[in-house]
Amino acid sequence: MTIILMISNPNDIQSTGRRDEIDPIFKFVLTFGFGQLNILLQTQVEVSRLPRTMDALAVLKRKAEREKVKDNTPFHYFRVYNQIEFKGKSDRLTIAGLRLILGRANLYMGENKIPVSKMTVTIICARKPRRVLLHSQSEVSWKSFGAGYYRSTDKLPVNLIVINELSITPKNYPLLMFTSSKRKFREFLRDAINRNSATYVAFAYLVEPEIVEEVTMDSEFNLPKKNLEAIAKIMGARLVPFLNKEDILKRLSLKERLEGLSAEEILSGLSDEKRKQIQLLLESQRN
C-alpha cells in the first residue's frame, strides 16, 4: 500500500501564511495515522508532467489494505486510487477550486490510464462550504451520506468531509483537530483526554496550544501522569521554548540545576563579588 502526500501552493495569497502554518501539521498527522497501519508514505510527488500536485494520494491495491483503511480511518469508501485535498479554516473551498481539484484527478487518471471506477476524490474542509454545496447545483449535485459526509452524483464522485459536522470518535481524531469551531475542538480534546489518547492531545497542541492548555488545566480533565509522560516524549523538546523558565527553575533542586555544568559555567552566572567570595571560601578550605 502506498500513500503519496504533497502540499499544493494556493492561489489565494491572503491565505498563504495560514496554509503554510497548518498544512505541514495536517500532513504530519495524516502521515502518523497511516503509519500506525504500517503504510509507506512518499511526499512531493507530481501527478502529471504539468506543475500540479495533489495534497495527498493513497494507492491501496490489495483488498486487505482497503479493509484496514475502512476500519481504522475516516475514509471508509476508499477504492484503489484515492486523491485527498485539505481546505483549512483560512482556505475556503470555492467552485473554481473544486474545478482545479477535479482537473488534477483527471490528469492523474489520464497519465496513469486509471478507470473512474477505481478512483475517489476526497476534499476535507474545516467548515461547511455552503456556496459549493448549495449554490452549485447546476454544475454539481450533492447528497448527504452521514454526519459530515457529502458526495457528488458524478461518475467520478467527490467525497466532501466537513470536519465541523463529524461525530466525536477516535477514528475521526486526525481530522477533528483541524475544525474551525472552537466548541468542536474542545469536544474532541476532552474526548481524547477521557480516552487517554495522549498522542492526539500532543498533536492538538500544535494546532491550538491555548485551548489545549485551558482544557488540560481544568481539574475535571486533568491528564494522568502516564499521558503527560507520553506527551513529553513525543514533543517535549518543542514545548520547552513556550514554558516559563522561572517556573521550571522553582521545581528543580539545587543539585538538578547544577548537574552537568562545569565550575566555570556555574561561576559565570554570578556577580564579581559573589565569585570572589566563593573563590576565597574554596581557597580557605584547601588551606
Protein Blocks (a to p, Z undefined) as FASTA:
>chain_A
ZZdddddddfblmlmmmmmmmmmmmmmmmmmmmmmnopacdehiafbfbdcddfbdcddf
bfklmmmmmmmmcblmbcfbccdddddfklccdfklmmmmmmmmmmmmmmnopafklccc
ddddfbacfklmmmmmmmpccddebehiacdfbfbdcddddfklpccdfklmmmmmmpcb
fklmmmmmmmmmmnopaklmmmmmmmmmmlmmmmmmpmklcccfklmmmmmmmmmmmmmm
mpcfklmmmmpcfklmmgopafklmmmmpcfklmmmmmmmmmmmmZZ
